[in-house]
Amino acid sequence: MTLRPRPEKRDPLQRKVERHVPAGLRSRAMHAMSARAAQGRFVLQQCVECSAVTYPPRDICPVCWGELAWRDQVQGATLLAETTVRVTTDLYFRAHMPWRMGTIALDAGPVALAHLSRNLTVGGRADVRLMIDKGGNAALFAMAAGEEPDMSDKQWREFVVPVRDRTILVTDGRGAVGQAVVAALQAAGAASVVVGLPAPAQPPAALAGLTGVRIVPLDLTDTRSVSECLTDIAGPLDIVVNTARFVRRGDGLIDQKHALDVTVLGLLRLTQGCAPMLQGRPSGAFVDIVSSAALAPDAGFPAFSAAQAAHLSLLQSFRHQMRGSGVRVMTLFTGPVDDEDHQSVPMPKVAPSRIAKGVVDALEGGREQLCVGDAAVDAMARWSDDPALYIREKNL
Amino acid sequence: MRGRLRYDDVVLCAPVTVPYERYSSQSAHWWAGRALRVLADVTGLGPRDFDGFCFSSFSAGPDTAVGMVQHLGLSPRWLDHIPTGGASGVMAMRRAARAVQCGDAQIVACVAADTNHLDSFRQTVAGFSRFSQDAVYPYGSGGPNATFALITDHYMRTFGIGREAFGKLCVAQRDNARSNPLALQRGVLTLDAYLNARPISDPVHLYDCVMPCAGADAYIVTTPEVAQRLGLRMVRILSTIERHNAHPQDKVQWRGGWTMDVDDLWAMAGVGPQDVDVLQVYDDYPVIVAMQIDNLGFCPPGEVADFIRRTDFTITGDLPLNTNGGQLSAGQAGAAGGFQNVTEGMRQILRQPLGDQVPDARIAAISGFGLVNYDRGICTAAAVLEAVA
């Protein structure tokens, strides 16, 4: 178990760098845009009567005074004007000067200000992404048409969570999901992946011999074990991926109690321990894998569903608690997984490797919420459309 | 459409400026009160004599003109609050003039006052408007420097105008400021220093930016009879225009609302740009000065770069521009920055300048530009004034 050398070395005697986030004041309409951006959608308001597309967010159509609705839009644009901001009174941007931004004409119609990639020049065609900024709000980022995101672009790095050279804790390496996540993070260039293993489990063969992977005892049902594990990491901790879950059929009291201990109280033990560590990092993130049974219960797995629902609730609160510190809290929704926990569930099931890829995609794409697999996508679509119907039809 | 009524039987008097300060521990209320006190000293009028009050400010919150009348002991029968910043001087004038002309008020005090505390600028910029909060400030938080950098970048590309043209305007205004004892920046500014200044938000550099400060400007609008009784010299309004949210289809602002109404401005005035002795335009950034020179018809459309090259804008030049130094040199005292074009224009044609006098000045053109709600200035206004012989 050798560790990769970290390129970044911090002098322990140096004064800690304080981290700020962009100003957070937004209108209610802008928050509606951010909520959709968090789901990875590229939306603008469109009039339900005259179809005019409008931006910045308004409360009524400026063309005919009709009602507005959020609609997915084409993402092309042209850069009309640019500037490099070198002076600001804002603490967050002051730490990131100089900053390039510009005026873009969206193919969808409106003119918008946007953050710019290094390769986009005036007159050039752009692809625009709706990202979530460090303060948790939607922001437009324009890059040259066809350009792939550049992880060495310091502006882009503010909107995503780079995996390369980072130290990452994966909380449970026992199951297929945990092991696939470790392998994916390792392949993506993580400097160090610390993998939790609750006693009395033995180190899994799948993790043997992986460079930069270290297995440590970690039991989320034990407060002391959690704090010992975090202390043992000793250095900077950039990312936590919580893979711990407890899946059983039925509603046995013993199973319910253990599910709550792992999934609900365990999450609290984990977040309360790791939050201060993540807050000190330039791109701290907490990723959690949540069953879409958290949205509406699966009557075949009532105890599991209840624990997942409570878990999702705590996770959402944790996201808001972390807003002021720039730590991103990301949710990966999955349906039934093709693993030992779902032996009795018929296909379609999502492969652990798909979930692992989803974890890396969410981090490096800056996605606050991502649905992995057809079942999770379908569940989210139905729940977003009509929650009352979804709860009924899910268990018919 | 009905024809417009001329501004008969109404005059402007008593332009006053409370000396600007870079930072002030006083409130906007204090600055407004000081402006009234200076008006009182000049006119001999007291709180009970003003039956009209028009107020403009960014920093009087939570108060508006309403809170201000009680704070300042006024009891007007006509009240207006103008939140249009750089366009507020001309807008206050046209509203008050109609009120006086129609007899709704007899003596209106038009006052713009703003303070500037140590952290005022950041707070004003961060919470300026809803669109700004949602869609401008989060993009680098460069404030107006960044917004006008984008407008300047586009303007330079569109009209082939270079930094040296903007530099000539800034240098001329600084030359004008040198005789104004109230200007905050009176040191020599050379074109070289302008061109080599540090970049703030490309292509905007240090001397393209105004210096935010505290201050107040005011004047009164009344009847010729009252002015004569008080022994005040008078200015008459030849014409005015005003427009908001013009040309929303322009993807980047390259012209202002003046273009919609400029023919009306000169037709009503009965004079043309060639008759103007002093030009006082809003100058938060030189690109807006250039835009006003073009849009108000001082040069053929699109030829402002050439016009700047062959025109002398100093006090003794062909077209004396912002003769107190403008905001670029005198300082930007918030909403008072939208009043100083009016007070300075009045002073020059009344022969009561703060600094050097423009020889034989009789006609002043005033132009205002205000409120970058999102990506462009929304409010534009202009007036042509003439001294009453």
Interface residues (C-beta under 8 A of the other chain):
Chain A: P22 A23 L25 R26 S27 A29 M30 Y55 P56 P57 L80 A81 E82 T83 T84 V85 R86 V87 T88 T89 D90 Y92 F93 W99 R100 M101 G102 T103 A105 V111 A112 L113 A114 H115 V122 D133 G135 N137 A139
Chain B: F121 R122 V125 A126 G127 R130 F131 Q133 D134 A135 V136 Y137 P138 Y139 G140 S141 G142 G143 N145 A146 A149 L150 I151 D153 H154 R157 R198 P199 I200 S201 D202 P203 V204 K251 V252 Y374 D375
